[in-house]
């Protein structure tokens, strides 16, 4: 899958800022916003792969905080796929997805 375009990243970054401005949100939802916010953080200076890994790490922590919440496991599994290196022929991250 191709990385988002600069216009898409700019739009996403603005959406994250709006979401962060909402003061009344449950902790779990704030965790999602913060996790995806890491993907958009410094998008114009930090590479796509590094931002994917930052999102993956945040989703791993969120999933660990809510182990019985299926959606957290699903989003974590998707973040593993996004952060997987296309040159990794051992498929470490993809295999980890099956655990969730």
VEXDOLUM-710607 format. One record per residue: residue number from 1; residue in one letter; chain; x, y, z of N, C-alpha, C in turn. Coordinates in nm, 4 decimals, padded with zeros to 6 digits. Example, Ala and Ser with C-alpha at 12.3 -4.5 7.8 and 13.67 -1.06 7.14 Angstrom:
1,A,A,01.3190,-00.5690,00.7800,01.2300,-00.4500,00.7800,01.3200,-00.3300,00.7800
2,S,A,01.2850,-00.2250,00.7080,01.3670,-00.1060,00.7140,01.2900,00.0030,00.7870
//
This chain:
1,X,A,00.0846,-00.1168,00.0000,00.0000,00.0000,00.0000,00.0897,00.1239,00.0000
2,X,A,00.0520,00.2208,-00.0764,00.1291,00.3455,-00.0874,00.1043,00.4340,00.0343
3,X,A,00.2066,00.5035,00.0802,00.1877,00.5980,00.1907,00.0909,00.7090,00.1497
4,X,A,00.0288,00.7727,00.2471,-00.0599,00.8841,00.2161,00.0158,00.9979,00.1482
5,X,A,-00.0563,01.0740,00.0702,00.0024,01.1907,00.0043,00.0207,01.3024,00.1074
6,X,A,00.1031,01.4013,00.0762,00.1163,01.5153,00.1680,-00.0181,01.5825,00.1986
7,X,A,-00.1034,01.5931,00.0997,-00.2350,01.6543,00.1233,-00.3175,01.5697,00.2208
8,X,A,-00.3117,01.4384,00.2063,-00.3848,01.3496,00.2971,-00.3270,01.3572,00.4386
9,X,A,-00.1958,01.3654,00.4478,-00.1319,01.3760,00.5791,-00.1662,01.5079,00.6470
10,X,A,-00.1690,01.6137,00.5710,-00.2055,01.7438,00.6266,-00.3502,01.7420,00.6765
11,X,A,-00.4385,01.6839,00.5980,-00.5793,01.6739,00.6369,-00.5945,01.5880,00.7627
12,X,A,-00.5241,01.4763,00.7681,-00.5292,01.3906,00.8858,-00.4757,01.4594,01.0091
13,X,A,-00.3685,01.5337,00.9933,-00.3096,01.6068,01.1040,-00.4081,01.7085,01.1603
14,X,A,-00.4793,01.7759,01.0737,-00.5807,01.8722,01.1187,-00.6932,01.8012,01.1929
15,X,A,-00.7336,01.6848,01.1436,-00.8400,01.6080,01.2097,-00.7964,01.5631,01.3488
16,X,A,-00.6719,01.5222,01.3620,-00.6194,01.4817,01.4926,-00.6209,01.6002,01.5890
17,X,A,-00.5807,01.7162,01.5417,-00.5825,01.8347,01.6276,-00.7233,01.8669,01.6747
18,X,A,-00.8212,01.8508,01.5869,-00.9611,01.8732,01.6267,-01.0047,01.7704,01.7307
19,X,A,-00.9691,01.6453,01.7095,-01.0067,01.5397,01.8033,-00.9415,01.5622,01.9392
20,X,A,-00.8167,01.6047,01.9397,-00.7478,01.6305,02.0659,-00.8092,01.7482,02.1410
21,X,A,-00.8724,01.8379,02.0697,-00.9336,01.9551,02.1325,-01.0615,01.9201,02.2091
22,X,A,-01.1192,01.8058,02.1813,-01.2394,01.7621,02.2533,-01.1974,01.7244,02.3947
23,X,A,-01.2519,01.7922,02.4913,-01.2055,01.7730,02.6287,-01.2782,01.6602,02.7011
24,X,A,-01.3970,01.6261,02.6576,-01.4731,01.5216,02.7255,-01.4751,01.3959,02.6390
25,X,A,-01.3758,01.3095,02.6624,-01.3704,01.1830,02.5907,-01.3183,01.0767,02.6864
26,X,A,-01.3704,00.9565,02.6754,-01.3227,00.8477,02.7622,-01.1747,00.8187,02.7375
27,X,A,-01.1091,00.7633,02.8380,-00.9657,00.7338,02.8285,-00.9326,00.6446,02.7091
28,X,A,-01.0136,00.5447,02.6837,-00.9857,00.4533,02.5721,-00.9869,00.5283,02.4395
29,X,A,-01.0853,00.6120,02.4188,-01.0926,00.6882,02.2951,-00.9790,00.7886,02.2850
30,X,A,-00.9411,00.8465,02.3962,-00.8254,00.9360,02.3972,-00.6995,00.8589,02.3579
31,X,A,-00.6913,00.7331,02.3994,-00.5787,00.6487,02.3616,-00.5715,00.6261,02.2123
32,X,A,-00.6865,00.6037,02.1504,-00.6906,00.5877,02.0045,-00.6447,00.7164,01.9352
33,X,A,-00.6947,00.8275,01.9820,-00.6584,00.9564,01.9216,-00.5088,00.9809,01.9362
34,X,A,-00.4567,00.9530,02.0536,-00.3130,00.9728,02.0744,-00.2303,00.8780,01.9879
35,X,A,-00.2768,00.7545,01.9730,-00.2030,00.6566,01.8919,-00.1973,00.6997,01.7456
36,X,A,-00.3109,00.7331,01.6884,-00.3101,00.7724,01.5471,-00.2429,00.9087,01.5316
37,X,A,-00.2465,00.9881,01.6381,-00.1761,01.1156,01.6346,-00.0266,01.0979,01.6143
38,X,A,00.0280,00.9873,01.6645,00.1701,00.9603,01.6444,00.2020,00.9329,01.4974
39,X,A,00.1048,00.8781,01.4246,00.1258,00.8553,01.2813,00.1362,00.9886,01.2067
40,X,A,00.0589,01.0854,01.2497,00.0576,01.2151,01.1813,00.1590,01.3150,01.2377
41,X,A,00.2146,01.2839,01.3546,00.3099,01.3757,01.4178,00.4341,01.3908,01.3300
42,X,A,00.4683,01.5140,01.3053,00.5879,01.5472,01.2265,00.5893,01.4760,01.0906
43,X,A,00.4747,01.4630,01.0294,00.4637,01.3897,00.9027,00.5509,01.4495,00.7925
44,X,A,00.5794,01.5779,00.8038,00.6586,01.6434,00.6990,00.8095,01.6281,00.7196
45,X,A,00.8512,01.5717,00.8350,00.9941,01.5522,00.8595,01.0305,01.4083,00.8973
46,X,A,00.9337,01.3292,00.9381,00.9595,01.1909,00.9799,00.9044,01.0973,00.8733
47,X,A,00.9808,00.9959,00.8399,00.9421,00.9032,00.7341,00.8210,00.8185,00.7682
48,X,A,00.7599,00.7679,00.6639,00.6383,00.6869,00.6756,00.6590,00.5652,00.7664
49,X,A,00.7655,00.4899,00.7447,00.7885,00.3680,00.8219,00.8041,00.3982,00.9709
50,X,A,00.8777,00.5012,01.0036,00.8969,00.5377,01.1444,00.7642,00.5764,01.2094
51,X,A,00.6815,00.6468,01.1360,00.5512,00.6865,01.1902,00.4602,00.5649,01.2070
52,X,A,00.4684,00.4694,01.1153,00.3909,00.3452,01.1273,00.4321,00.2679,01.2528
53,X,A,00.5614,00.2616,01.2785,00.6112,00.1908,01.3958,00.5678,00.2620,01.5245
54,X,A,00.5687,00.3930,01.5243,00.5219,00.4684,01.6411,00.3744,00.4383,01.6678
55,X,A,00.2946,00.4321,01.5627,00.1526,00.3976,01.5753,00.1376,00.2550,01.6271
56,X,A,00.2165,00.1631,01.5712,00.2116,00.0228,01.6152,00.2420,00.0127,01.7648
57,X,A,00.3471,00.0784,01.8103,00.3854,00.0726,01.9515,00.2757,00.1281,02.0421
58,X,A,00.2137,00.2359,02.0004,00.1049,00.2948,02.0794,-00.0160,00.2015,02.0818
59,X,A,-00.0448,00.1379,01.9688,-00.1587,00.0460,01.9640,-00.1318,-00.0792,02.0477
60,X,A,-00.0069,-00.1218,02.0530,00.0275,-00.2370,02.1374,-00.0032,-00.2056,02.2833
61,X,A,00.0345,-00.0871,02.3276,00.0077,-00.0457,02.4656,-00.1425,-00.0323,02.4908
62,X,A,-00.2135,00.0225,02.3945,-00.3584,00.0379,02.4098,-00.4263,-00.0981,02.4181
63,X,A,-00.3846,-00.1895,02.3328,-00.4419,-00.3246,02.3349,-00.4123,-00.3933,02.4676
64,X,A,-00.2915,-00.3742,02.5210,-00.2563,-00.4336,02.6503,-00.3396,-00.3729,02.7638
65,X,A,-00.3758,-00.2468,02.7501,-00.4584,-00.1808,02.8516,-00.6029,-00.2275,02.8479
66,X,A,-00.6476,-00.2733,02.7316,-00.7861,-00.3174,02.7134,-00.7862,-00.4559,02.6480
67,X,A,-00.7355,-00.5583,02.7177,-00.7190,-00.6902,02.6559,-00.8493,-00.7587,02.6159
68,X,A,-00.9598,-00.7192,02.6746,-01.0885,-00.7816,02.6405,-01.1681,-00.7015,02.5381
69,X,A,-01.1103,-00.5962,02.4887,-01.1776,-00.5091,02.3927,-01.1328,-00.5510,02.2522
70,X,A,-01.2223,-00.6163,02.1800,-01.1867,-00.6736,02.0494,-01.1385,-00.5700,01.9494
71,X,A,-01.1987,-00.4530,01.9512,-01.1591,-00.3509,01.8552,-01.0147,-00.3080,01.8751
72,X,A,-00.9687,-00.3045,02.0004,-00.8288,-00.2690,02.0264,-00.7357,-00.3738,01.9658
73,X,A,-00.7730,-00.5006,01.9783,-00.6930,-00.6085,01.9187,-00.6927,-00.5985,01.7668
74,X,A,-00.8059,-00.5654,01.7096,-00.8156,-00.5534,01.5632,-00.7288,-00.4384,01.5133
75,X,A,-00.7392,-00.3239,01.5772,-00.6581,-00.2096,01.5336,-00.5095,-00.2337,01.5567
76,X,A,-00.4773,-00.3054,01.6632,-00.3365,-00.3386,01.6855,-00.2871,-00.4311,01.5741
77,X,A,-00.3665,-00.5303,01.5389,-00.3272,-00.6214,01.4302,-00.3090,-00.5443,01.2995
78,X,A,-00.3969,-00.4504,01.2721,-00.3828,-00.3686,01.1511,-00.2570,-00.2822,01.1565
79,X,A,-00.2236,-00.2334,01.2760,-00.1025,-00.1519,01.2877,00.0225,-00.2366,01.2648
80,X,A,00.0184,-00.3627,01.3036,00.1299,-00.4532,01.2759,00.1511,-00.4678,01.1258
81,X,A,00.0426,-00.4805,01.0544,00.0517,-00.4930,00.9086,00.1087,-00.3659,00.8474
82,X,A,00.0619,-00.2522,00.8954,00.1094,-00.1247,00.8408,00.2577,-00.1036,00.8690
83,X,A,00.3048,-00.1512,00.9844,00.4440,-00.1299,01.0233,00.5385,-00.2373,00.9710
84,X,A,00.4839,-00.3405,00.9102,00.5686,-00.4492,00.8595,00.6571,-00.3997,00.7455
85,X,A,00.7813,-00.4366,00.7535,00.8749,-00.3978,00.6479,00.8491,-00.4824,00.5234
86,X,A,00.8392,-00.4199,00.4069,00.8149,-00.4971,00.2848,00.9310,-00.5889,00.2477
87,X,A,01.0473,-00.5658,00.3074,01.1630,-00.6508,00.2769,01.1806,-00.7644,00.3773
88,X,A,01.0989,-00.7668,00.4828,01.1103,-00.8726,00.5843,01.0404,-00.9988,00.5339
89,X,A,01.1191,-01.0943,00.4924,01.0626,-01.2198,00.4399,01.0393,-01.3226,00.5502
90,X,A,01.0661,-01.2848,00.6768,01.0324,-01.3735,00.7881,00.8889,-01.3482,00.8359
91,X,A,00.8331,-01.2355,00.7943,00.6941,-01.1992,00.8241,00.6650,-01.1981,00.9748
92,X,A,00.7589,-01.1454,01.0515,00.7466,-01.1434,01.1971,00.6197,-01.0709,01.2411
93,X,A,00.5974,-00.9540,01.1875,00.4803,-00.8754,01.2312,00.3501,-00.9381,01.1829
94,X,A,00.3492,-00.9886,01.0625,00.2284,-01.0508,01.0101,00.1927,-01.1751,01.0919
95,X,A,00.2922,-01.2524,01.1321,00.2664,-01.3705,01.2144,00.2141,-01.3313,01.3514
96,X,A,00.2616,-01.2206,01.4034,00.2155,-01.1732,01.5336,00.0681,-01.1360,01.5292
97,X,A,00.0202,-01.0959,01.4108,-00.1205,-01.0582,01.3969,-00.2125,-01.1727,01.4360
98,X,A,-00.1732,-01.2944,01.4070,-00.2577,-01.4100,01.4361,-00.2796,-01.4337,01.5828
99,X,A,-00.2032,-01.3692,01.6666,-00.2187,-01.3844,01.8108,-00.3354,-01.3021,01.8648
100,X,A,-00.3863,-01.2122,01.7815,-00.4913,-01.1226,01.8275,-00.6120,-01.1426,01.7445
//
